[in-house]
């Protein structure tokens, strides 16, 4: 009777590993997982001195349309359930034999576009009866959906919020991120400040440097003025080029000059260490190449 009840009322979430790529540069592992409905998602395992981090997807595809990201090229297929987000971590721990201590929801998808499922995932992954990962070791990345950020601030979670900023003004941001047509930077930053006030958690401002688009020193000065009063730090990301776009990574001198100007103006800034560059480490690249090459096997594991 119990088996029958389980069959009628519950499902067992099982991800099938479709592909695994291991970086010969830094040991980063990128996984392509098959879902029970035939879709595929990707997750990334990264090893640092402070512990192992996993970057998970929150949606199959994405509808935000950011022009430097491969995840959005085919649009949004569907939202992931909390169990499918959790299973990415459990499956990677099983494959690697290593415990995951940090989780970033920065893979395919916009977390605020799958709000309820992501919140449920955060509560489950940090529960003492689950993986018991500290909420302070969880990071959610958003392109700047203002109502979602404000609602997130009210959840009583101690999670780090990362904003995909990528430009110091609305004009440049609109060329990179269609969401900027819906939410002005001033409103986005006000929502971020509200999150800081409610949670006490410093924010991370993600800034992908694209040669000739947003990497000159005038834009660095504008960025300084924009976030000087915000409580957070800037994470500079040399853009990972994708073949469907003509964006080119900024040169090392331009990256360093941009960083130096921010630091001279009192902005806390780091340059993101590039992980998995030789295995298509950027969001959506592995899934995109796989979809182009073949159909996806169904998950049959039990």
Backbone as a ProteinNet text record, in pm:
[ID]
protein_1_A
[PRIMARY]
XXXXXXXXXXXXXXXXXXXXXXXXXXXXXXXXXXXXXXXXXXXXXXXXXXXXXXXXXXXXXXXXXXXXXXXXXXXXXXXXXXXXXXXXXXXXXXXXXXXXXXXXXXXXXXXXXXXXXXXXXXXXXXXXXXXXXXXXXXXXXXXXXXXXXXXXXXXXXXXXXXXXXXXXXXXXXXXXXXXXXXXXXXXXXXXXXXXXXXXXXXXXXXXXXXXXXXXXXXXXXXXXXXXXXXXXXXXXXXXXXXXXXXXXXXXXXXXXXXXXXXXXXXXXXXXXXXXXXXXXXXXXXXXXXXXXXXXXXXXXXX
[TERTIARY]
81.4	0	83.7	195.3	281.8	341	384.9	440.6	336.4	214.3	107.9	78.5	78.3	54	164.6	287.9	400.1	390.1	353.8	343.7	235.9	126	13.4	34.3	113.3	120.4	255.7	360.9	495.1	576.3	677.6	768.9	911.4	991.8	1132.1	1214	1276.1	1355.1	1491.1	1522	1647	1710	1831.1	1903.9	1999.9	1999.4	2091.3	2207.7	2330.8	2445.9	2460.8	2446.9	2456.3	2598.7	2665.9	2802.4	2876	3005.1	3092.1	3218.8	3254.7	3379.2	3466	3591.9	3684.8	3792	3806.6	3906.7	4047.6	4130.4	4271.8	4350.5	4285.9	4352.1	4338.6	4214.4	4191.9	4107.9	4072.7	3998.5	3848.6	3801.5	3657.6	3585.4	3468.7	3390.5	3255	3219.3	3090.1	3006.1	2882.2	2793.7	2671.3	2632.2	2505.7	2416.2	2303.3	2211.5	2082.8	2034.2	1907.3	1793.4	1684.4	1565.1	1468.9	1369.9	1278.8	1194.1	1178.4	1097.8	1181.2	1311.3	1396.2	1476	1446.4	1525.9	1662	1754.6	1885.4	1917	1991.3	2039.2	2186.3	2253.8	2395.1	2427.1	2530.2	2577.7	2730.3	2791.6	2937.3	2989.4	3092.5	3159.6	3295.9	3324.9	3450.4	3516.2	3644.6	3718	3804.1	3781.4	3858.3	3927	4016.9	4084.8	3985	3881.4	3784.8	3675.8	3678.2	3578.1	3529.4	3434.6	3381.4	3252.4	3245.2	3127.3	3058.4	2926.3	2849.9	2762.3	2765.8	2678.7	2565.6	2442.2	2328.9	2237.9	2158.8	2057.6	1925.3	1845.5	1714	1600.5	1635.1	1536.4	1598.4	1515	1561.7	1556.7	1674.3	1680.1	1651.8	1624.5	1600.7	1534.6	1449	1381.6	1426.8	1535.1	1578.3	1650.1	1709.6	1765.2	1897.3	1972.1	2102.7	2192.1	2250.2	2313.5	2448.3	2505.8	2636	2623	2500.6	2476.9	2414.8	2471.8	2420.8	2291.4	2263.7	2145.3	2016.1	2015.5	1890.9	1864.4	1958	1947.6	1823.9	1780.8	1662.2	1540.4	1549.5	1436.8	1415.8	1303.7	1271.2	1187.5	1231.4	1154.2	1058	1111.2	1027	1108.3	1036.3	1102	1146.8	1252.1	1293.5	1221.9	1188.1	1129.2	1239	1203.3	1305.7	1385.3	1317.5	1386.2	1490.1	1462.3	1556.7	1677	1658.8	1773	1857.9	1790.8	1862.6	1939.6	1876.6	1936.8	2065.8	2079.3	2205.8	2320.8	2295.3	2399.3	2423.9	2314.8	2328.9	2400.9	2366.1	2427	2575.6	2612.3	2753.7	2833	2774.6	2843	2865.8	2767.7	2779.8	2888.2	2894.5	2992.4	3134.2	3152.1	3286.8	3333.9	3239	3276.3	3317.1	3283.6	3322.2	3197.4	3209.8	3099.7	3099.7	2982.1	2964.2	2939.2	3014.5	2999.5	2942.8	2944.4	2891.9	2807.8	2696.9	2609	2576.9	2592.2	2552.8	2447	2336.2	2230.2	2258	2353.8	2399.8	2406.4	2353.6	2353.7	2242.7	2194.3	2087	1962.3	1900.7	1776.4	1791.6	1680.7	1671.9	1596	1663.1	1598	1470.6	1467.3	1348.6	1231.2	1259.6	1155.2	1098.2	1156.8	1110	1107.2	1047.3	1064.2	1026.3	905.4	858.3	941.8	976.6	1057	1197.4	1255	1389.2	1388.3	1287.5	1278.6	1266.2	1182.7	1167.4	1300.8	1373.7	1505.3	1601	1604.2	1695.4	1667.4	1541.5	1505.5	1541.9	1523.8	1555.6	1705.9	1782.4	1926.5	1998.4	1938.3	2001	1942.4	1843	1780.2	1874.6	1872.2	1962.7	1933.5	1812.9	1780.1	1811.5	1859.4	1898.6	2049.5	2098.6	2242.9	2303.5	2218.9	2263.7	2375.8	2365.3	2461.9	2420.7	2514.8	2484.8	2425.2	2322.7	2263.5	2364.9	2461.9	2566.1	2658.4	2646.3	2725.4	2642.3	2524.2	2435.8	2428.9	2435.5	2429	2325.4	2241.1	2141.2	2177.7	2182.6	2215.3	2090.7	2068.5	1953.1	1995.7	1923.6	1952.7	1887.8	1806.6	1752.3	1601.8	1528.8	1383.2	1340.8	1303.9	1283.5	1181.2	1061.1	964.7	1017.4	1091.1	1147.8	1251.7	1337.3	1440.2	1375.7	1275.2	1207.9	1134.4	1073	1005.2	1106.3	1217.4	1325.4	1378.1	1380.7	1429.6	1342.4	1218.4	1123.5	1121	1202	1194.9	1264.8	1344.7	1415.5	1531.5	1589	1702.6	1833	1942.2	2073.5	2157.5	2096.2	2157.5	2223.1	2335.9	2400.7	2327.2	2304.5	2239.7	2344.4	2348.9	2439.5	2356.8	2388.1	2317.6	2403.5	2345.6	2412.6	2396.7	2500	2493.5	2538.7	2665.7	2723	2728	2676.6	2684.1	2659.6	2717.8	2703	2585.9	2510.9	2396.3	2291.4	2172.2	2061.2	2084	2149.2	2165.5	2248.8	2365.4	2452.4	2389	2326.4	2266.4	2155.6	2080.6	1972.9	2027.3	2148.7	2206.8	2252.8	2275.9	2324.4	2215	2118.2	2019.3	1879.8	1793.9	1657.9	1579.4	1610.8	1539.2	1553.1	1659.5	1681.7	1574.6	1499.2	1388.2	1268.3	1265.4	1153.6	1185.6	1312.2	1350.6	1472	1456.1	1566.2	1670.1	1795.1	1903.6	1878.5	1825	1798.6	1703.8	1599.7	1502.7	1564.9	1649.4	1716.2	1807	1885.6	1979.5	1907	1795.8	1716.1	1664.4	1623.7	1578.2	1693.3	1812.5	1930.1	1965	1955.9	1983.4	1880.3	1756.1	1651	1684.1	1738.1	1777.6	1886.7	1983.4	2089.9	2033.3	1942.3	1883.5	1807.7	1738.9	1657.1	1739.8	1849.5	1925.2	2064	2120.3	2256.9	2361.4	2320.1	2411.4	2464.7	2598.4	2660.1	2632.3	2612	2579.1	2703.2	2687.3	2789.6	2735.4	2813.1	2774.4	2858.7	2794.1	2863.4	2874.7	2995.6	3017.5	3103.4	3039	3110.9	3174.8	3303.7	3376.6	3380.5	3322.9	3316.6	3395.8	3491.1	3578.2	3498.6	3522.8	3459.7	3313.6	3259.4	3118.9	3102.5	3171.8	3152.3	3280.5	3396.4	3522.2	3616.6	3567.9	3661	3658.8	3752.8	3767.7	3655.2	3593.1	3477	3364.8	3348.1	3245.4	3284.8	3414.5	3460.2	3428.7	3448.3	3416	3265.8	3186.8	3040.9	2995.6	3060	3026.3	3059.4	3171.8	3210.3	3103.2	3058.7	2956.3	2824.3	2795.2	2667.9	2656.6	2764.5	2754	2834.4	2885.8	2970	2900	2770.7	2697.4	2630.5	2652.1	2596	2688	2630.8	2710.4	2738.6	2853	2884.5	3018	3048.8	3173	3147.1	3239	3226.3	3308.2	3245.9	3314.7	3328.4	3448.6	3473.4	3489.1	3416.6	3415.6	3459.9	3578.7	3615	3514.7	3438.5	3327.8	3378.1	3301.9	3335.4	3265.1	3337	3271.7	3192.3	3078.3	3001.3	2991.4	2988.6	2998.9	2879.6	2763.4	2644.8	2647.3	2741.6	2752.6	2892.2	2904.7	3034	3107.8	3068.4	3134.7	3273.5	3367.8	3506.9	3550.9	3628.6	3678.8	3775.9	3764.6	3856	3998.8	4095.5	4235.5	4275	4383.6	4427.9	4459.4	4517.6	4548	4419.6	4319.9	4193.3	4124.8	4130.8	4070.1	4139.4	4271.6	4347.6	4329.1	4326.7	4306.1	4167.5	4067.6	3930.6	3928.6	3990.9	3997.3	4069.7	4182.9	4262.4	4185.7	4111.7	4036.4	3928.1	3860	3758.7	3821.1	3934.1	4000.2	4046.5	4098.1	4143.9	4029.4	3908.9	3791.4	3718.2	3785.9	3731.6	3632.8	3626.5	3534.4	3605.9	3544	3597.6	3573.7	3680.5	3666.7	3758.4	3708.7	3789.4	3769.4	3865.3	3852	3822.9	3709.7	3672.3	3775.2	3818.6	3908.2	3832.1	3887.6	3819.1	3829.7	3714.8	3709.5	3647	3710.4	3652.7	3647	3738.2	3735.2	3751.7	3831.8	3859.8	3750.4	3643.8	3536	3400.3	3401.6	3274.3	3207.5	3281.7	3233.4	3123.1	3103	3002.3	2861.7	2765.8	2626.8	2571.6	2519.5	2445.9	2527.6	2660.7	2741.7	2735.8	2748.2	2748.2	2610.8	2505.6	2369	2342	2385.3	2362.7	2432.3	2557.8	2631.8	2572.2	2523.5	2463.7	2333.1	2249.7	2122.4	2145	2251.5	2280.1	2326.3	2386.3	2449	2357.5	2267.6	2193.9	2066.6	1986	1868.4	1911.8	1823.4	1858.6	1794.2	1868.3	1809.2	1718.9	1619.7	1530.1	1599.2	1561.1	1616.1	1544.1	1619.3	1558.3	1608.3	1695.5	1748.1	1637.5	1643.2	1541.1	1598.5
-123.6	0	127.1	123.7	242.1	269.2	163.5	181.4	239.5	192.2	241.6	388	424.8	563.2	654.8	609.2	688.4	705.5	598.8	603.3	700.9	705.5	789.6	936.6	964.7	1101.6	1169.6	1093.5	1152.4	1105.6	1184.9	1146.5	1143.6	1056.5	1048.5	1123.9	1231.6	1312.4	1248.6	1222.7	1155	1223.4	1271	1331.3	1229.4	1216.8	1126.1	1206.9	1166.3	1238.3	1207.4	1310.6	1296.7	1323.2	1416	1451	1509.1	1483.3	1542.4	1591.2	1714	1767.5	1819.4	1782.2	1819.9	1911.6	2028.9	2124.8	2074	2081.9	2046.6	2162.5	2275.9	2395.2	2403.9	2388.9	2410.2	2301.5	2194.9	2085.9	2107.9	2223.3	2249.3	2140.5	2099.2	1996.7	2054.2	2032.7	2077.4	1956	1956.7	1843.1	1882.6	1794	1806.6	1694.7	1732.2	1636.1	1628.8	1506.2	1485.3	1477.6	1548.3	1545.1	1438.4	1404.4	1296.6	1328.1	1457	1493.6	1512.7	1479.1	1487.2	1615.6	1716.9	1839.9	1815.2	1905	1897.5	2028.9	2017.4	2134	2113.9	2222.3	2209.7	2265	2205.3	2244.6	2243.4	2323.2	2332.8	2311.1	2228.2	2201.4	2268.5	2351.5	2426.7	2405.9	2381.7	2355	2476.2	2525.7	2638.7	2595.8	2682.3	2653.1	2650.2	2731.3	2741.2	2634.4	2550	2445.3	2428.6	2339.2	2309.9	2386.9	2451.1	2527.2	2460.3	2467.1	2418	2531.2	2552.2	2649.4	2571.1	2597.5	2521.4	2606.7	2539.2	2604.2	2608	2710.5	2722.8	2711.9	2713.4	2698.2	2619.6	2562.1	2504.8	2618.3	2670	2788	2913.7	3023.2	3151.6	3246	3334.2	3428.5	3572.5	3593.1	3729.5	3796.3	3716.9	3771.1	3843.2	3827.4	3894.4	3852.1	3949.4	3923.2	3852.8	3845.7	3781.1	3638.5	3588.4	3461.4	3359.5	3237.9	3132.6	3070.8	3086.9	3022.7	3069.8	3191.9	3254.8	3242	3179.5	3176.9	3102.9	2999.1	2923.4	2956.2	3060.6	3099.8	3009.1	3027.4	2949.5	2827.7	2710.8	2587.6	2565.8	2568.7	2555	2584.4	2600.5	2618.9	2484.4	2486.5	2366.6	2360.2	2241	2220.2	2225	2249.8	2248.5	2118.3	2005.9	1876.5	1867.8	1929.5	1924.3	2014.5	2119	2201.7	2128.4	2069.3	1992.6	1876.2	1806.3	1685.9	1717.3	1838.5	1875.3	1865.5	1909.8	1906.2	1763.4	1691.6	1553.3	1468.1	1485.6	1405.1	1436	1563.6	1600.6	1549.2	1556	1501.4	1351.3	1282.9	1138.5	1107.1	1186.2	1161.3	1190.5	1303.3	1346.8	1285.7	1241.9	1192.8	1304.2	1428	1545.4	1616.8	1676.9	1754.8	1894.6	1942	2078.5	2170.9	2280.1	2373.5	2508.3	2536.7	2663.5	2638.6	2708.7	2693.7	2831.3	2845	2968.5	2935.4	3007.5	2988.9	3091.1	3055.2	3143.9	3071.3	2949.1	2875.4	2924.6	2837.6	2877.7	2918.5	3028.3	3072.3	3196.4	3263.8	3380.3	3338	3330.2	3283.1	3357.1	3489	3566.1	3538.2	3471	3432.2	3293.9	3231.1	3101.6	3112.5	3220.7	3266.4	3161.8	3111.1	3022.5	2894.8	2838	2715.7	2741.2	2855.6	2889.1	2910.6	2979.6	3000.7	2867.5	2778.4	2645.5	2570.6	2579.9	2517.4	2571.1	2703.5	2764.1	2714.5	2702.9	2656.1	2508.5	2429.4	2287	2261.6	2330.1	2302.9	2349	2445.8	2495.7	2431.8	2345.4	2282	2182.3	2177.2	2086.6	1940.2	1910.5	1773.1	1743.3	1843.3	1824.9	1831.6	1908.9	1925	2015.2	2095.4	2180.2	2274.7	2328.4	2427.5	2563.4	2633.4	2763.6	2857.9	2931.4	3028.5	3133.1	3159.6	3256.5	3203.9	3074.5	3013.4	2992	3055	3047.2	3183.2	3184.8	3309.8	3298.1	3399.5	3406.5	3522.8	3496.3	3600.3	3640.6	3769.8	3820.5	3929	3937.3	4042.8	4174.7	4172.1	4297.9	4310.6	4207.9	4213.8	4274.8	4401.6	4480.8	4420.9	4383.7	4326.5	4200.3	4118.7	3996.8	4026	4125.4	4161.2	4210.2	4294.2	4347.7	4237.4	4146.2	4034.8	3943	3921.6	3837.3	3893.2	4025.7	4090.1	4058.2	4020.5	3994.7	3847.9	3763.8	3620	3577.2	3667.7	3630.9	3536.7	3539.7	3454	3532.9	3463.1	3527.5	3489.5	3502.6	3462.8	3583.4	3561	3669.2	3695	3822	3860.4	3919.3	3866	3918.5	3979.8	4101.8	4171.4	4170	4120.5	4129.3	4272.4	4351.6	4494.8	4522.9	4497.3	4494.9	4627.7	4734.2	4866.1	4972.3	5091.8	5197.6	5290.8	5266.1	5353.1	5274.3	5329.2	5259.5	5242	5339.4	5334.4	5214	5197.2	5083.7	4952.5	4956	4833.7	4780.2	4868.3	4825	4751	4784.3	4715	4574.6	4550.6	4420.8	4334.9	4400.3	4328.4	4385.3	4313.4	4363.1	4398	4335.5	4364.5	4511.3	4577	4718	4807.8	4755.5	4832.7	4835.5	4742.7	4734.2	4797.1	4788.8	4839	4929.5	5054.9	5150.6	5116	5150.5	5121.3	5182.2	5302.9	5368	5283.5	5229	5146.5	5013.9	4957.8	4831.2	4849.1	4957.1	4979.4	5014.9	5083	5110.5	4979.5	4886.2	4755.8	4679.2	4688.8	4622.3	4680.5	4812.6	4875.9	4832.4	4817.1	4768.7	4627.2	4546.5	4409.9	4414.6	4504.9	4519.1	4564	4659.6	4709.6	4600.6	4514.8	4411.1	4291.3	4262.6	4140.2	4164.6	4282.9	4308.9	4240.8	4181.9	4110.4	4204	4213.9	4294.6	4233.5	4320.2	4272.9	4254.9	4174.1	4159.8	4217.1	4301.9	4358.9	4293	4210.3	4140.4	4233.6	4241.8	4333.6	4262.4	4214.7	4148.2	4252.6	4242	4339	4293.7	4377.6	4349.2	4457.1	4414.5	4511	4607.8	4737.3	4840.1	4867.9	4799.9	4817.8	4883.6	4829.3	4881	4880	4886	4865.2	4984.5	5103.9	5217.7	5287.8	5377	5439.9	5537.8	5595.2	5680.5	5598.4	5476.9	5390.2	5343.1	5327.5	5293	5406.4	5530.6	5645.3	5652.7	5627.5	5629.6	5519.1	5403.3	5293.2	5329.6	5396.2	5441.5	5532.4	5629.2	5722.3	5651.5	5549.7	5479.2	5399.9	5331.6	5237.9	5281.2	5403.9	5448.1	5433.5	5458.7	5454.1	5319	5223.4	5090.1	5007.4	4912.5	4826	4695.3	4692.3	4572.7	4583.9	4486.5	4491.4	4452.3	4489.4	4463.1	4340.7	4251	4133.4	4151.1	4184.8	4204.2	4068.1	4049	3920.4	3940.6	3893.3	3897.1	3811.2	3871.7	3800.9	3675.7	3569.3	3443.4	3441.8	3461.9	3476.8	3352.4	3373.5	3264.8	3289.4	3180.1	3193.9	3264.8	3264.3	3328	3479.8	3532.1	3677.1	3723.5	3852.6	3903.2	3976.8	3952.3	4018.6	3958.2	4045.4	4005.1	4043.9	3956.8	3982.9	4101.5	4184.7	4297.8	4248.9	4331.4	4297	4306.7	4241.3	4238.9	4377.7	4464.5	4599.8	4676.9	4664.9	4734.3	4684.8	4554.1	4496.5	4549.8	4550.5	4595.8	4745.7	4824.7	4968.6	4997.5	4923.5	4939	4908.9	4800.7	4760.8	4865.8	4912.1	5009.2	5138.7	5185.1	5309.1	5292.4	5178.9	5153.9	5153.7	5085.8	5075.8	5212.7	5294.5	5428	5514.9	5481.3	5556	5486.9	5393.2	5331.8	5219	5165.3	5055.8	4921.7	4834	4700	4618.8	4567.4	4502.3	4381	4278.7	4160.6	4128.2	4057.8	4005	3857	3814.5	3674.1	3584	3486.5	3385.6	3303.6	3295.4	3222	3072.3	3007.2	2863.9	2791.3	2682.9	2598.8	2661.8	2753	2821.3	2721.8	2615	2519.3	2415.5	2420.3	2322.3	2389.6	2514.1	2585.1	2614.7	2679.3	2697.7	2800	2886.2	2990.8	2932.9	3005.2	2958.3	2922.1	2801.4	2760.9	2705.2	2714.5	2674.4	2523.6	2443.3	2297.8	2249.5	2300.4	2261.4	2298.4	2416.4	2463.4	2371.2	2336.3	2251.5	2111.2	2063.8	1929.2	1925.5	2027.6	2032.2	2035.1	2101.3	2109.6	1975.8	1893.4	1770.1	1647.9	1641.3	1515.5	1533	1427.3	1421.6	1375.9	1395.6	1366.8	1236.9	1145.6	1021.7	1047.6	964.8	977.1	924.3	976.8	930.8	804.4	697.5	569.1	518.4	594	548.8	555.7	467.3	465.4	476.5
0	0	0	72.8	77.3	-60.7	-127.5	-262.2	-358	-346.9	-431.8	-403.2	-274.4	-235.7	-288.7	-276.4	-327.4	-478.3	-548	-693.3	-738.7	-664.5	-702.3	-668.5	-564.4	-512.1	-524.3	-551	-549.6	-669.6	-702.3	-809.3	-755.6	-811.7	-773.6	-877.3	-835.4	-927.5	-948.7	-1072.1	-1106.1	-1226.3	-1209.4	-1320.5	-1379.5	-1509.8	-1578.1	-1634.2	-1599.4	-1652.1	-1800.9	-1881.6	-2026.4	-2073.8	-2007.8	-2047.6	-1927.7	-1922.3	-1820.1	-1888.4	-1861.3	-1916.3	-1802.4	-1803.1	-1697	-1755.1	-1695.3	-1742.6	-1715	-1817	-1800	-1740.1	-1726.5	-1673.7	-1521.7	-1470.6	-1328.2	-1260.5	-1332.6	-1271.6	-1260.6	-1308.9	-1307.7	-1387.4	-1335.4	-1404.7	-1445.6	-1569.6	-1617.1	-1654.2	-1604	-1623.9	-1704.6	-1793.4	-1863.9	-1812.4	-1751.7	-1693.6	-1774.4	-1795.4	-1862.5	-1762.7	-1790.5	-1706.9	-1758.6	-1677.7	-1714.2	-1835.4	-1869.2	-1985.6	-2111.9	-2103.5	-2221.2	-2233.8	-2152.8	-2154	-2089.6	-2113.8	-2050.6	-1979.3	-1870.8	-1796.9	-1766.5	-1728.9	-1696.4	-1558.5	-1499.5	-1367.7	-1372.2	-1286.2	-1284.2	-1142.6	-1130.1	-1002.1	-1004.4	-906	-900.1	-764.4	-766.6	-644	-608.3	-486.4	-434.3	-304.8	-256.5	-129.6	-13.8	-22.8	86.9	78.3	-24.9	-36.1	-178.9	-197	-329.8	-355.3	-470.9	-509.6	-627.7	-628.9	-742.5	-793.3	-923.3	-988.6	-1052.9	-1011	-1061.5	-1149.6	-1230.5	-1312.8	-1237.1	-1264	-1201.8	-1303.4	-1432	-1538.3	-1653.6	-1737.1	-1863.2	-1964.7	-1999.6	-2084	-2004	-2073.6	-2006.8	-2106.7	-2056.9	-2146.6	-2126.6	-2050.4	-2021.2	-2139.3	-2226.6	-2350.8	-2339.9	-2231	-2218.9	-2335.6	-2403.3	-2532.3	-2523.3	-2404.5	-2390.8	-2336.5	-2321.9	-2254.8	-2349.9	-2352.6	-2441.4	-2389.2	-2259.6	-2200.6	-2263.3	-2311.3	-2355.3	-2504.8	-2577.3	-2722.9	-2772.5	-2701.5	-2742.4	-2657.2	-2575.5	-2492.2	-2372.5	-2304.8	-2185.3	-2221.8	-2175.8	-2195.4	-2078.8	-1955.2	-1836.7	-1711.6	-1598.9	-1470.1	-1414.4	-1334.2	-1261.7	-1127.9	-1084.6	-953.3	-848.2	-721.3	-615.1	-613.3	-635.9	-635.2	-746.2	-860.5	-972.1	-946.8	-869	-829	-725.6	-627	-524.9	-585.8	-678.7	-735.9	-810.3	-863.5	-928.1	-827.9	-704.7	-600.9	-554.3	-525	-479.2	-582.8	-709.4	-814.9	-828	-820.6	-832.6	-712.3	-592.7	-475.1	-492.2	-548.1	-569.3	-671.8	-779.5	-885.4	-838.1	-768.6	-729.4	-598.1	-514.5	-382.8	-288.8	-324.8	-247.4	-194.4	-75.9	-21.6	-82.3	-113.8	-163.8	-45.2	-38.1	73.9	31.5	-98.9	-149.4	-274.1	-283.3	-399.7	-456.2	-586.5	-653.7	-757.4	-752.7	-852.6	-962.2	-1048	-1154.7	-1288.1	-1292.9	-1417.9	-1508.8	-1595.5	-1687.3	-1609.5	-1654.3	-1592.5	-1506.9	-1485	-1396.9	-1271.5	-1155.9	-1032.6	-996.5	-1020.3	-984.2	-1078.2	-1189.6	-1283.2	-1247.9	-1147.5	-1095.9	-943.5	-896.3	-757.9	-653.5	-657.2	-550.6	-541.3	-655.3	-654.3	-601.4	-635.4	-587.4	-435.8	-384.3	-239.5	-167.4	-219.8	-160.6	-161.9	-272.6	-282.8	-176.3	-159.5	-62.6	79	112.8	247.1	264.9	160.1	168.6	176.5	91.7	86	212	283.9	406.1	532.1	517.5	633.6	697.3	830.9	902	871.8	823.8	788.2	641.8	571.6	432.3	420.2	324.6	307.9	413.9	480.3	590.9	548.2	427	379.9	434.7	495.1	554.2	450.1	490.4	398.6	354.7	438.6	402.6	293.1	263.4	156.3	30.2	26.3	-89.4	-157.1	-289.3	-365.4	-476.3	-486.4	-592.9	-684.6	-814	-910.7	-988.7	-1002.3	-1077.1	-1174.9	-1286.2	-1383	-1342.7	-1235.8	-1184.5	-1194.9	-1154.7	-1152.6	-1019.4	-1023.3	-901.6	-805.3	-849.6	-753.7	-685.9	-760.9	-704.6	-597.3	-620.8	-523.2	-394.1	-407.1	-288	-211.1	-282.7	-218.1	-150	-215.7	-162.4	-30.4	-20.1	102.1	222.7	198.2	306.9	350	288.5	315.3	443.7	502.8	625.8	602.4	483.3	449.1	456.6	489	496.3	374.4	257.9	132	65.7	-2.8	-76.6	-207.6	-237.1	-362.1	-456	-578.1	-680.1	-792.2	-828.3	-935.6	-1062	-1171.7	-1301.2	-1351.4	-1331.1	-1360.6	-1503.6	-1531.9	-1666.4	-1740.3	-1682.3	-1745.7	-1639.8	-1657.3	-1556.9	-1581.4	-1690	-1719	-1796.4	-1802.6	-1867.7	-2017.6	-2080.6	-2225.5	-2267.6	-2206.1	-2240.1	-2195	-2078.9	-2024.6	-2115.8	-2176.3	-2266.4	-2388.4	-2432.2	-2548	-2510.6	-2382.1	-2335.6	-2275.7	-2208.4	-2129.6	-2153.1	-2221.6	-2248	-2121.6	-2008.3	-1884	-1845.5	-1894.6	-1863.2	-1924.5	-2020.2	-2076.7	-1981.8	-1887.2	-1792.4	-1657.7	-1616.5	-1484.2	-1496.1	-1456.1	-1460.4	-1353.5	-1382.3	-1289.4	-1152.2	-1149	-1020.6	-936.5	-999.1	-926.4	-883.4	-970.2	-937.8	-816.7	-816.6	-706.9	-577.2	-587.6	-467.8	-407.6	-493.7	-445.9	-381.3	-440.1	-383.3	-246.5	-234.9	-106.1	-2.8	-43.9	45.8	93.4	2.6	41.4	148.4	129.7	229.1	364.5	361.1	486	560.4	487.6	550.6	597.9	529.3	559.2	617.8	594.3	638.5	552.1	440.2	351.4	242.5	235.1	130.6	-6.3	-105.3	-238.2	-324.7	-427.3	-529.4	-659.9	-723.8	-853.1	-961.8	-1042.6	-1150.9	-1271.2	-1326.7	-1438.8	-1542.9	-1651	-1759.7	-1850.7	-1868.7	-1950.2	-2095.8	-2183.1	-2325.9	-2399.4	-2478.3	-2546.5	-2633.1	-2610.4	-2690.8	-2659.7	-2557.9	-2523.3	-2387.3	-2286.1	-2149.6	-2067.4	-2134.8	-2061.6	-2060.9	-2102.5	-2101.3	-1964.7	-1943.4	-1812.3	-1781	-1883	-1857.5	-1794.7	-1843.7	-1786.2	-1647.3	-1622.6	-1488.1	-1389.9	-1434.1	-1348	-1322.5	-1427.7	-1411.4	-1316.8	-1324	-1234.2	-1090	-1071.5	-937.9	-878.8	-957	-908.9	-882	-961	-950.3	-820.3	-781.1	-668.2	-545.9	-546	-435.3	-300.2	-296.9	-170.6	-145.1	-233.9	-214.4	-124.4	-53.9	32.9	-41.5	-108.6	-184.4	-253.7	-336	-411.5	-555.8	-642.8	-785.8	-822	-896.3	-947.1	-1098	-1143.6	-1286	-1353.5	-1465	-1533.8	-1678.6	-1714.9	-1857.1	-1934.2	-2025.8	-2090.1	-2160.8	-2150.8	-2216.5	-2351.7	-2462.4	-2592.7	-2632.3	-2700.4	-2758	-2907.2	-2984.6	-3129.8	-3193.2	-3120.8	-3177.3	-3163.5	-3087.2	-3068.2	-3109.5	-3136.9	-3180.4	-3068.6	-2943.2	-2831.4	-2807.5	-2776.1	-2756.4	-2616.4	-2553.7	-2418.9	-2419.7	-2317.3	-2303.7	-2284	-2327.8	-2308.4	-2161.2	-2125.9	-1986.4	-1932.1	-2016.9	-1970.6	-1941.7	-2029.4	-2008	-1881.5	-1857.3	-1737.2	-1612.1	-1615	-1498.6	-1474.9	-1582.1	-1568.5	-1510	-1555.4	-1505.1	-1354.7	-1316.6	-1175.6	-1091.8	-1141.9	-1066	-1041.4	-1142.2	-1125.6	-1018.6	-1020.2	-917.6	-778.2	-765.5	-634.4	-585.3	-674.7	-635.6	-585.2	-626.6	-583.1	-468.1	-403.6	-282.9	-304.9	-428.2	-457	-434.2	-357.9	-336.7	-464.4	-524.6	-654.6	-665.8	-733.3	-765.1	-912.8	-970.1	-1105.6	-1091.7	-1145.3	-1130.4	-1197.4	-1120.3	-1174.7	-1278.4	-1398.5	-1505.7	-1479.7	-1471.3	-1443.5	-1562.7	-1604.8	-1709	-1846.2	-1875.7	-2005.8	-2121.4	-2098.4	-2205.1	-2223.9	-2139.2	-2151.4	-2173	-2222.5	-2244.3	-2113	-2020.5	-1884.2	-1867.5	-1964.8	-1948.1	-1958.3	-1899.3	-1891.4	-2029.2	-2039.8	-2158.3	-2272.7	-2265.5	-2380.6	-2406.4	-2301.1	-2318.5	-2364.1	-2301.3	-2339.9	-2484.9	-2524	-2660.7	-2761	-2734.8	-2827.8	-2833.4	-2719.4	-2716.8	-2795.1	-2778.7	-2850.4	-3000.8	-3040.9	-3183.8	-3239.5	-3153.7	-3200.3	-3196.5	-3096.2	-3080.7	-3000.7	-2999.9	-2913.9	-2776.6	-2675.9	-2537.7	-2491.3	-2428.1	-2377.6	-2257.4	-2242.1	-2127	-2002.3	-1885.6	-1758.6	-1716.3	-1693.2	-1654.3	-1520.7	-1457	-1327.9	-1222.2	-1123.2	-1019.5	-882.6
[MASK]
++++++++++++++++++++++++++++++++++++++++++++++++++++++++++++++++++++++++++++++++++++++++++++++++++++++++++++++++++++++++++++++++++++++++++++++++++++++++++++++++++++++++++++++++++++++++++++++++++++++++++++++++++++++++++++++++++++++++++++++++++++++++++++++++++++++++++++++++++++++++++++++++++++++++++++++

